Amino acid sequence: MGKYSIGIDLGGTKIIAGVVNKETGEVVGHAKKHTKKEKGSDIVIQRVFETVEKAICIAGVPINQIDSIGIGAAGQVDRENGVLIASPNLNCFDLELKRILEEHFNMPVKVGNDVEVATLGEMRFGNGVGYNNFLCVFVGTGIGSGIVINGQLMRGANGTAGEIGHMTVDGGGRPCECGAYGCLEAYASRTAIEKRIKAELRRGESSLITSILKEDDYANGTIRSSHMKKALEQGDELVLACINEASDYLSSGLCSVINFLNPEAIVLGGGLVDSIDYFYDIIVKKTKKKALPTAVSSLKITKAKLGDFSGVVGAALL
């Protein structure tokens, strides 16, 4: 058995692949690409191939020491058959990831949900170490969570446990990519904040985001977490208001989960949390203020230790 495995984090915004030492959790080489989901699943898969091949090249590890591939994909997965059943955030449905990757790389492949594998990474090598009951919540293109109870990752009867992003926070409210209305993800994800900013700009509000996007060649029209961070650092009032609104909804969602599950710890990650310290800080403050005092008296809220690599490391451990 090889010492290394390849972990792939396939998200709605970016693909990260890494060669991981399974004994230590060290990512010895990695590569990133934008997902470009708007171009369709064939292009997404091709970009996964390219990202993995680049990561292997950078790692410099002999291929005979790499014995498997794990991939965490945003959406609902059939773990047994390795199929991405439905992923609105990737615009992919019934995608046979296991078959496609095994045929291309000629090594065994396991498939999991992106947040599930990120939780595995934090549980084994990150800020979940030492806790038997904790929650990982990742905020990026969407919002998802992994739930660990008595040291075991809970998947639920049909594998959908942890879909905190589809908790209803406003009945009949904003439409969500899942087809429902009023989901947390439609109010507190990076995508939701982006839509909110763009809507306000169309109404005539001013923002530094316009000039920041221009400096980045308009970034294909996408307002990324890094753009929001830059605007906040320059005192942009519109971005601040949209971030604050999102934090209100997210903290309320976390409060409900804390009161219901009473975890020892919550690990927060994802592009929005990693990029914007203010967003993380205000979420922690609001969540602890809203939840039951007893439930938060010893609760530890922390950032994901592995950062961008939570999903990569966890996928390699599948």
TORKOLBA-71934 format. One record per residue (C-alpha): residue number from 1; x, y, z; chain; residue in three letters. Coordinates in Angstrom, 1 decimal, padded with zeros to 4 digits. Layout:
! residues N
+-----+--------+--------+--------+--------+---------+
| num |   east |  north |     up | cadena | residuo |
+-----+--------+--------+--------+--------+---------+
| NUM |      X |      Y |      Z |      A |     ALA |
...
+-----+--------+--------+--------+--------+---------+
! end
This chain:
! residues 318
+-----+--------+--------+--------+--------+---------+
| num |   east |  north |     up | cadena | residuo |
+-----+--------+--------+--------+--------+---------+
|   1 |  000.0 |  000.0 |  000.0 |      A |     MET |
|   2 |  001.3 |  003.4 | -000.9 |      A |     GLY |
|   3 |  002.1 |  006.1 |  001.6 |      A |     LYS |
|   4 |  000.3 |  008.8 | -000.4 |      A |     TYR |
|   5 | -003.2 |  009.4 | -001.7 |      A |     SER |
|   6 | -004.7 |  012.1 | -003.9 |      A |     ILE |
|   7 | -007.4 |  014.3 | -002.4 |      A |     GLY |
|   8 | -009.7 |  016.4 | -004.6 |      A |     ILE |
|   9 | -012.0 |  019.2 | -003.3 |      A |     ASP |
|  10 | -014.4 |  019.9 | -006.1 |      A |     LEU |
|  11 | -016.3 |  023.1 | -005.2 |      A |     GLY |
|  12 | -018.6 |  025.4 | -007.0 |      A |     GLY |
|  13 | -015.9 |  028.1 | -007.3 |      A |     THR |
|  14 | -012.6 |  026.2 | -007.4 |      A |     LYS |
|  15 | -011.0 |  022.8 | -007.7 |      A |     ILE |
|  16 | -008.1 |  022.0 | -005.3 |      A |     ILE |
|  17 | -006.1 |  018.7 | -005.7 |      A |     ALA |
|  18 | -003.3 |  017.6 | -003.5 |      A |     GLY |
|  19 | -001.0 |  014.7 | -002.9 |      A |     VAL |
|  20 | -001.4 |  013.8 |  000.8 |      A |     VAL |
|  21 |  000.8 |  011.8 |  003.2 |      A |     ASN |
|  22 | -001.9 |  009.7 |  004.8 |      A |     LYS |
|  23 |  000.1 |  009.2 |  008.0 |      A |     GLU |
|  24 |  000.7 |  012.8 |  008.8 |      A |     THR |
|  25 | -001.9 |  014.7 |  006.8 |      A |     GLY |
|  26 |  000.8 |  016.8 |  005.1 |      A |     GLU |
|  27 | -000.1 |  018.0 |  001.6 |      A |     VAL |
|  28 |  003.2 |  017.6 | -000.2 |      A |     VAL |
|  29 |  002.1 |  019.2 | -003.5 |      A |     GLY |
|  30 | -001.1 |  020.8 | -004.6 |      A |     HIS |
|  31 | -002.7 |  022.7 | -007.5 |      A |     ALA |
|  32 | -005.8 |  024.9 | -007.9 |      A |     LYS |
|  33 | -008.1 |  025.9 | -010.8 |      A |     LYS |
|  34 | -011.4 |  027.8 | -011.1 |      A |     HIS |
|  35 | -014.2 |  025.3 | -011.6 |      A |     THR |
|  36 | -015.9 |  027.1 | -014.5 |      A |     LYS |
|  37 | -019.1 |  025.2 | -013.9 |      A |     LYS |
|  38 | -020.9 |  027.4 | -016.4 |      A |     GLU |
|  39 | -019.1 |  025.6 | -019.2 |      A |     LYS |
|  40 | -020.7 |  022.3 | -018.3 |      A |     GLY |
|  41 | -019.7 |  019.0 | -016.7 |      A |     SER |
|  42 | -017.3 |  017.9 | -019.4 |      A |     ASP |
|  43 | -015.2 |  021.0 | -018.9 |      A |     ILE |
|  44 | -015.3 |  020.6 | -015.1 |      A |     VAL |
|  45 | -014.1 |  017.0 | -015.4 |      A |     ILE |
|  46 | -011.3 |  018.1 | -017.7 |      A |     GLN |
|  47 | -010.2 |  020.7 | -015.3 |      A |     ARG |
|  48 | -010.2 |  018.1 | -012.5 |      A |     VAL |
|  49 | -007.9 |  016.0 | -014.6 |      A |     PHE |
|  50 | -005.5 |  018.9 | -015.2 |      A |     GLU |
|  51 | -005.5 |  020.0 | -011.5 |      A |     THR |
|  52 | -004.7 |  016.4 | -010.3 |      A |     VAL |
|  53 | -001.9 |  016.0 | -012.9 |      A |     GLU |
|  54 | -000.4 |  019.3 | -011.9 |      A |     LYS |
|  55 | -000.5 |  018.4 | -008.2 |      A |     ALA |
|  56 |  001.3 |  015.1 | -008.9 |      A |     ILE |
|  57 |  004.0 |  016.9 | -010.9 |      A |     CYS |
|  58 |  004.5 |  019.5 | -008.2 |      A |     ILE |
|  59 |  004.6 |  016.9 | -005.4 |      A |     ALA |
|  60 |  007.4 |  014.9 | -007.1 |      A |     GLY |
|  61 |  006.1 |  011.7 | -005.6 |      A |     VAL |
|  62 |  006.7 |  008.5 | -007.6 |      A |     PRO |
|  63 |  003.3 |  007.4 | -009.0 |      A |     ILE |
|  64 |  003.8 |  003.9 | -007.5 |      A |     ASN |
|  65 |  003.7 |  005.5 | -004.0 |      A |     GLN |
|  66 |  000.2 |  006.9 | -004.7 |      A |     ILE |
|  67 | -002.4 |  004.2 | -004.2 |      A |     ASP |
|  68 | -005.8 |  005.9 | -004.4 |      A |     SER |
|  69 | -007.9 |  009.0 | -005.1 |      A |     ILE |
|  70 | -010.6 |  010.5 | -003.0 |      A |     GLY |
|  71 | -012.9 |  013.3 | -004.1 |      A |     ILE |
|  72 | -015.3 |  015.5 | -002.2 |      A |     GLY |
|  73 | -017.9 |  017.1 | -004.4 |      A |     ALA |
|  74 | -020.4 |  019.8 | -003.6 |      A |     ALA |
|  75 | -023.8 |  018.2 | -003.6 |      A |     GLY |
|  76 | -025.6 |  014.9 | -002.9 |      A |     GLN |
|  77 | -023.6 |  011.8 | -003.6 |      A |     VAL |
|  78 | -024.1 |  008.1 | -003.9 |      A |     ASP |
|  79 | -021.0 |  006.9 | -002.0 |      A |     ARG |
|  80 | -021.4 |  003.3 | -002.9 |      A |     GLU |
|  81 | -021.5 |  003.8 | -006.6 |      A |     ASN |
|  82 | -019.4 |  007.0 | -006.7 |      A |     GLY |
|  83 | -022.0 |  009.1 | -008.4 |      A |     VAL |
|  84 | -022.6 |  012.8 | -007.9 |      A |     LEU |
|  85 | -026.4 |  012.7 | -007.9 |      A |     ILE |
|  86 | -027.3 |  016.3 | -007.8 |      A |     ALA |
|  87 | -025.2 |  019.5 | -007.4 |      A |     SER |
|  88 | -026.9 |  022.7 | -008.3 |      A |     PRO |
|  89 | -023.8 |  024.6 | -007.2 |      A |     ASN |
|  90 | -021.7 |  022.7 | -009.8 |      A |     LEU |
|  91 | -024.6 |  022.4 | -012.4 |      A |     ASN |
|  92 | -023.9 |  018.7 | -012.5 |      A |     CYS |
|  93 | -026.4 |  015.8 | -012.1 |      A |     PHE |
|  94 | -025.8 |  012.0 | -012.2 |      A |     ASP |
|  95 | -022.1 |  012.5 | -012.8 |      A |     LEU |
|  96 | -020.2 |  009.1 | -012.5 |      A |     GLU |
|  97 | -017.1 |  010.5 | -010.8 |      A |     LEU |
|  98 | -015.8 |  007.2 | -009.7 |      A |     LYS |
|  99 | -015.9 |  005.6 | -013.1 |      A |     ARG |
| 100 | -014.6 |  008.6 | -014.9 |      A |     ILE |
| 101 | -011.6 |  009.1 | -012.6 |      A |     LEU |
| 102 | -010.7 |  005.4 | -012.3 |      A |     GLU |
| 103 | -010.7 |  005.1 | -016.1 |      A |     GLU |
| 104 | -008.4 |  008.2 | -016.5 |      A |     HIS |
| 105 | -006.0 |  007.6 | -013.6 |      A |     PHE |
| 106 | -006.1 |  003.8 | -013.3 |      A |     ASN |
| 107 | -006.4 |  003.7 | -009.5 |      A |     MET |
| 108 | -009.2 |  003.2 | -007.1 |      A |     PRO |
| 109 | -011.5 |  006.2 | -006.4 |      A |     VAL |
| 110 | -013.8 |  007.0 | -003.5 |      A |     LYS |
| 111 | -016.4 |  009.7 | -003.6 |      A |     VAL |
| 112 | -017.9 |  011.8 | -000.8 |      A |     GLY |
| 113 | -019.6 |  015.1 | -000.2 |      A |     ASN |
| 114 | -017.3 |  018.1 |  000.0 |      A |     ASP |
| 115 | -018.2 |  019.1 |  003.5 |      A |     VAL |
| 116 | -018.2 |  015.6 |  004.7 |      A |     GLU |
| 117 | -014.6 |  015.0 |  003.6 |      A |     VAL |
| 118 | -013.6 |  018.4 |  005.0 |      A |     ALA |
| 119 | -015.0 |  017.4 |  008.3 |      A |     THR |
| 120 | -013.0 |  014.1 |  008.1 |      A |     LEU |
| 121 | -009.9 |  016.2 |  007.5 |      A |     GLY |
| 122 | -010.5 |  018.4 |  010.5 |      A |     GLU |
| 123 | -011.5 |  015.4 |  012.7 |      A |     MET |
| 124 | -008.2 |  013.6 |  012.0 |      A |     ARG |
| 125 | -005.6 |  016.4 |  011.6 |      A |     PHE |
| 126 | -007.3 |  019.7 |  012.3 |      A |     GLY |
| 127 | -009.3 |  021.6 |  015.0 |      A |     ASN |
| 128 | -011.7 |  018.7 |  015.5 |      A |     GLY |
| 129 | -009.0 |  016.6 |  017.1 |      A |     VAL |
| 130 | -009.8 |  016.0 |  020.8 |      A |     GLY |
| 131 | -013.6 |  016.4 |  020.4 |      A |     TYR |
| 132 | -016.2 |  013.6 |  020.3 |      A |     ASN |
| 133 | -019.1 |  015.9 |  019.5 |      A |     ASN |
| 134 | -018.6 |  018.8 |  017.1 |      A |     PHE |
| 135 | -019.8 |  020.5 |  014.0 |      A |     LEU |
| 136 | -017.9 |  021.7 |  010.9 |      A |     CYS |
| 137 | -019.6 |  024.5 |  008.9 |      A |     VAL |
| 138 | -018.2 |  025.6 |  005.6 |      A |     PHE |
| 139 | -019.3 |  028.9 |  004.0 |      A |     VAL |
| 140 | -018.5 |  029.5 |  000.3 |      A |     GLY |
| 141 | -020.4 |  029.1 | -002.9 |      A |     THR |
| 142 | -023.0 |  027.3 | -000.7 |      A |     GLY |
| 143 | -023.2 |  026.4 |  003.0 |      A |     ILE |
| 144 | -022.8 |  022.9 |  004.3 |      A |     GLY |
| 145 | -021.9 |  021.2 |  007.6 |      A |     SER |
| 146 | -020.5 |  017.9 |  008.9 |      A |     GLY |
| 147 | -021.8 |  016.5 |  012.2 |      A |     ILE |
| 148 | -019.7 |  014.4 |  014.5 |      A |     VAL |
| 149 | -021.5 |  012.6 |  017.4 |      A |     ILE |
| 150 | -019.6 |  010.3 |  019.7 |      A |     ASN |
| 151 | -016.6 |  010.4 |  017.4 |      A |     GLY |
| 152 | -018.6 |  009.3 |  014.3 |      A |     GLN |
| 153 | -019.5 |  011.3 |  011.3 |      A |     LEU |
| 154 | -023.3 |  011.3 |  011.0 |      A |     MET |
| 155 | -024.6 |  010.8 |  007.4 |      A |     ARG |
| 156 | -028.3 |  010.2 |  008.1 |      A |     GLY |
| 157 | -030.7 |  007.7 |  006.6 |      A |     ALA |
| 158 | -030.1 |  008.8 |  003.0 |      A |     ASN |
| 159 | -026.7 |  010.6 |  003.4 |      A |     GLY |
| 160 | -028.0 |  014.1 |  003.6 |      A |     THR |
| 161 | -027.3 |  014.9 |  007.3 |      A |     ALA |
| 162 | -025.7 |  018.2 |  007.8 |      A |     GLY |
| 163 | -027.4 |  020.2 |  005.0 |      A |     GLU |
| 164 | -027.5 |  023.3 |  007.2 |      A |     ILE |
| 165 | -027.5 |  025.5 |  004.1 |      A |     GLY |
| 166 | -031.0 |  024.2 |  003.4 |      A |     HIS |
| 167 | -032.4 |  025.0 |  006.8 |      A |     MET |
| 168 | -035.4 |  027.3 |  006.3 |      A |     THR |
| 169 | -034.7 |  030.8 |  007.8 |      A |     VAL |
| 170 | -037.4 |  032.7 |  006.0 |      A |     ASP |
| 171 | -040.5 |  030.8 |  004.9 |      A |     GLY |
| 172 | -041.4 |  031.8 |  001.4 |      A |     GLY |
| 173 | -038.3 |  034.0 |  001.1 |      A |     GLY |
| 174 | -035.6 |  034.1 | -001.5 |      A |     ARG |
| 175 | -035.3 |  031.3 | -004.0 |      A |     PRO |
| 176 | -032.5 |  028.8 | -003.4 |      A |     CYS |
| 177 | -030.6 |  026.8 | -006.0 |      A |     GLU |
| 178 | -032.2 |  023.6 | -004.5 |      A |     CYS |
| 179 | -035.6 |  024.7 | -005.7 |      A |     GLY |
| 180 | -037.0 |  025.7 | -002.3 |      A |     ALA |
| 181 | -037.4 |  029.2 | -000.8 |      A |     TYR |
| 182 | -036.0 |  030.8 |  002.3 |      A |     GLY |
| 183 | -032.9 |  028.5 |  002.7 |      A |     CYS |
| 184 | -030.0 |  029.7 |  004.8 |      A |     LEU |
| 185 | -027.8 |  029.3 |  001.8 |      A |     GLU |
| 186 | -029.8 |  031.9 | -000.1 |      A |     ALA |
| 187 | -029.0 |  034.5 |  002.6 |      A |     TYR |
| 188 | -025.6 |  033.8 |  004.0 |      A |     ALA |
| 189 | -023.4 |  032.1 |  001.4 |      A |     SER |
| 190 | -020.8 |  034.0 | -000.7 |      A |     ARG |
| 191 | -023.2 |  033.6 | -003.7 |      A |     THR |
| 192 | -026.0 |  035.2 | -001.7 |      A |     ALA |
| 193 | -023.9 |  038.1 | -000.6 |      A |     ILE |
| 194 | -022.7 |  038.6 | -004.2 |      A |     GLU |
| 195 | -026.3 |  038.7 | -005.4 |      A |     LYS |
| 196 | -027.3 |  041.1 | -002.7 |      A |     ARG |
| 197 | -024.4 |  043.5 | -003.6 |      A |     ILE |
| 198 | -025.3 |  043.3 | -007.3 |      A |     LYS |
| 199 | -029.0 |  044.0 | -006.6 |      A |     ALA |
| 200 | -028.0 |  047.1 | -004.6 |      A |     GLU |
| 201 | -025.7 |  048.3 | -007.4 |      A |     LEU |
| 202 | -028.5 |  048.0 | -009.9 |      A |     ARG |
| 203 | -030.6 |  050.2 | -007.6 |      A |     ARG |
| 204 | -028.0 |  052.9 | -007.8 |      A |     GLY |
| 205 | -026.0 |  052.3 | -004.7 |      A |     GLU |
| 206 | -022.3 |  053.1 | -004.9 |      A |     SER |
| 207 | -019.5 |  050.7 | -004.0 |      A |     SER |
| 208 | -015.8 |  050.3 | -004.4 |      A |     LEU |
| 209 | -016.6 |  046.8 | -005.7 |      A |     ILE |
| 210 | -017.0 |  048.3 | -009.1 |      A |     THR |
| 211 | -013.5 |  049.6 | -009.3 |      A |     SER |
| 212 | -012.1 |  046.5 | -007.6 |      A |     ILE |
| 213 | -013.6 |  044.2 | -010.2 |      A |     LEU |
| 214 | -012.3 |  046.5 | -013.0 |      A |     LYS |
| 215 | -008.8 |  046.1 | -011.6 |      A |     GLU |
| 216 | -009.3 |  042.3 | -011.8 |      A |     ASP |
| 217 | -010.5 |  042.4 | -015.4 |      A |     ASP |
| 218 | -014.0 |  042.1 | -014.1 |      A |     TYR |
| 219 | -013.3 |  038.5 | -012.9 |      A |     ALA |
| 220 | -016.0 |  037.1 | -015.3 |      A |     ASN |
| 221 | -018.5 |  039.1 | -013.4 |      A |     GLY |
| 222 | -018.0 |  037.2 | -010.2 |      A |     THR |
| 223 | -017.6 |  039.0 | -006.9 |      A |     ILE |
| 224 | -015.2 |  036.8 | -005.0 |      A |     ARG |
| 225 | -014.4 |  036.7 | -001.2 |      A |     SER |
| 226 | -011.1 |  038.4 | -002.0 |      A |     SER |
| 227 | -012.9 |  041.3 | -003.6 |      A |     HIS |
| 228 | -015.3 |  041.7 | -000.6 |      A |     MET |
| 229 | -012.3 |  041.6 |  001.7 |      A |     LYS |
| 230 | -010.5 |  044.4 | -000.3 |      A |     LYS |
| 231 | -013.7 |  046.5 | -000.3 |      A |     ALA |
| 232 | -014.1 |  046.1 |  003.5 |      A |     LEU |
| 233 | -010.5 |  047.1 |  004.2 |      A |     GLU |
| 234 | -011.2 |  050.3 |  002.3 |      A |     GLN |
| 235 | -014.4 |  051.0 |  004.3 |      A |     GLY |
| 236 | -017.0 |  050.1 |  001.7 |      A |     ASP |
| 237 | -020.4 |  050.6 |  003.4 |      A |     GLU |
| 238 | -022.5 |  048.5 |  001.0 |      A |     LEU |
| 239 | -020.3 |  045.5 |  001.3 |      A |     VAL |
| 240 | -020.2 |  045.9 |  005.1 |      A |     LEU |
| 241 | -024.0 |  046.1 |  005.2 |      A |     ALA |
| 242 | -024.4 |  042.9 |  003.1 |      A |     CYS |
| 243 | -021.8 |  041.0 |  005.2 |      A |     ILE |
| 244 | -023.6 |  042.1 |  008.4 |      A |     ASN |
| 245 | -026.9 |  040.9 |  007.0 |      A |     GLU |
| 246 | -025.5 |  037.5 |  006.0 |      A |     ALA |
| 247 | -023.9 |  037.2 |  009.5 |      A |     SER |
| 248 | -027.3 |  037.8 |  011.1 |      A |     ASP |
| 249 | -028.8 |  034.8 |  009.2 |      A |     TYR |
| 250 | -025.8 |  032.5 |  009.6 |      A |     LEU |
| 251 | -025.5 |  033.2 |  013.4 |      A |     SER |
| 252 | -029.2 |  032.4 |  013.8 |      A |     SER |
| 253 | -028.8 |  029.2 |  011.9 |      A |     GLY |
| 254 | -025.8 |  028.2 |  014.0 |      A |     LEU |
| 255 | -027.7 |  029.1 |  017.2 |      A |     CYS |
| 256 | -030.5 |  026.7 |  016.2 |      A |     SER |
| 257 | -028.0 |  023.9 |  015.7 |      A |     VAL |
| 258 | -026.2 |  024.7 |  018.9 |      A |     ILE |
| 259 | -029.4 |  024.6 |  021.0 |      A |     ASN |
| 260 | -030.5 |  021.4 |  019.3 |      A |     PHE |
| 261 | -027.2 |  019.4 |  019.4 |      A |     LEU |
| 262 | -025.2 |  021.0 |  022.2 |      A |     ASN |
| 263 | -021.8 |  020.3 |  020.5 |      A |     PRO |
| 264 | -018.4 |  020.7 |  022.3 |      A |     GLU |
| 265 | -017.0 |  022.8 |  019.3 |      A |     ALA |
| 266 | -017.9 |  024.3 |  016.0 |      A |     ILE |
| 267 | -015.2 |  024.6 |  013.3 |      A |     VAL |
| 268 | -015.9 |  027.3 |  010.7 |      A |     LEU |
| 269 | -014.3 |  027.2 |  007.3 |      A |     GLY |
| 270 | -014.8 |  027.9 |  003.6 |      A |     GLY |
| 271 | -013.7 |  030.7 |  001.4 |      A |     GLY |
| 272 | -015.7 |  033.4 |  003.0 |      A |     LEU |
| 273 | -014.6 |  032.6 |  006.5 |      A |     VAL |
| 274 | -011.0 |  032.1 |  005.5 |      A |     ASP |
| 275 | -010.8 |  035.4 |  003.6 |      A |     SER |
| 276 | -012.7 |  037.8 |  005.8 |      A |     ILE |
| 277 | -011.7 |  037.9 |  009.4 |      A |     ASP |
| 278 | -014.5 |  040.4 |  010.2 |      A |     TYR |
| 279 | -017.1 |  037.9 |  009.0 |      A |     PHE |
| 280 | -015.7 |  035.2 |  011.2 |      A |     TYR |
| 281 | -015.5 |  037.5 |  014.3 |      A |     ASP |
| 282 | -019.0 |  038.9 |  014.0 |      A |     ILE |
| 283 | -020.5 |  035.4 |  013.5 |      A |     ILE |
| 284 | -018.8 |  034.2 |  016.7 |      A |     VAL |
| 285 | -020.0 |  037.2 |  018.6 |      A |     LYS |
| 286 | -023.6 |  037.0 |  017.4 |      A |     LYS |
| 287 | -023.9 |  033.3 |  017.7 |      A |     THR |
| 288 | -022.7 |  033.3 |  021.4 |      A |     LYS |
| 289 | -025.1 |  036.1 |  022.1 |      A |     LYS |
| 290 | -028.2 |  034.4 |  020.6 |      A |     LYS |
| 291 | -027.7 |  030.8 |  021.8 |      A |     ALA |
| 292 | -028.8 |  029.4 |  025.1 |      A |     LEU |
| 293 | -026.3 |  030.4 |  027.8 |      A |     PRO |
| 294 | -025.8 |  026.8 |  029.0 |      A |     THR |
| 295 | -025.3 |  025.6 |  025.4 |      A |     ALA |
| 296 | -022.4 |  028.1 |  024.8 |      A |     VAL |
| 297 | -020.9 |  028.2 |  028.2 |      A |     SER |
| 298 | -018.1 |  025.8 |  027.2 |      A |     SER |
| 299 | -018.5 |  025.9 |  023.5 |      A |     LEU |
| 300 | -015.4 |  026.4 |  021.4 |      A |     LYS |
| 301 | -015.8 |  028.1 |  018.1 |      A |     ILE |
| 302 | -012.7 |  028.1 |  015.9 |      A |     THR |
| 303 | -011.5 |  028.4 |  012.3 |      A |     LYS |
| 304 | -010.7 |  025.3 |  010.3 |      A |     ALA |
| 305 | -007.0 |  024.5 |  011.0 |      A |     LYS |
| 306 | -006.4 |  023.1 |  007.6 |      A |     LEU |
| 307 | -007.9 |  026.0 |  005.8 |      A |     GLY |
| 308 | -008.2 |  025.4 |  002.1 |      A |     ASP |
| 309 | -006.8 |  021.9 |  002.6 |      A |     PHE |
| 310 | -009.5 |  020.6 |  004.9 |      A |     SER |
| 311 | -011.3 |  019.0 |  001.9 |      A |     GLY |
| 312 | -008.2 |  017.8 |  000.2 |      A |     VAL |
| 313 | -006.9 |  016.0 |  003.3 |      A |     VAL |
| 314 | -010.3 |  014.6 |  004.2 |      A |     GLY |
| 315 | -010.8 |  013.3 |  000.6 |      A |     ALA |
| 316 | -007.5 |  011.5 |  000.7 |      A |     ALA |
| 317 | -008.6 |  009.7 |  003.8 |      A |     LEU |
| 318 | -011.8 |  008.2 |  002.3 |      A |     LEU |
+-----+--------+--------+--------+--------+---------+
! end
